Amino acid sequence: MYPYSVLSVSPYPNSALSVGQYAIIAVVVVLSLSAWLILVFTAGREPRHRGTAAGTTSLPQQPRAQEQERGQPERKAA
């Protein structure tokens, strides 16, 4: 029929995917969904309260006498 049948273009291209390609698509979708759910779950959690656990430190407390020595005036109650 056509001398160049290899070069002929069909209006309906072959869009069939192999089983391996479908498996890769499914794995990517499942991994993406699970990563999204994990991120949403961790972002929505309440932060942990770090009490007096070992290895935690609090900000240093300075007595009033040291503040006055540095030249800061004492505030009077109104």
Order of alpha helices (4+ residues) and beta strands (2+ residues): alpha-alpha
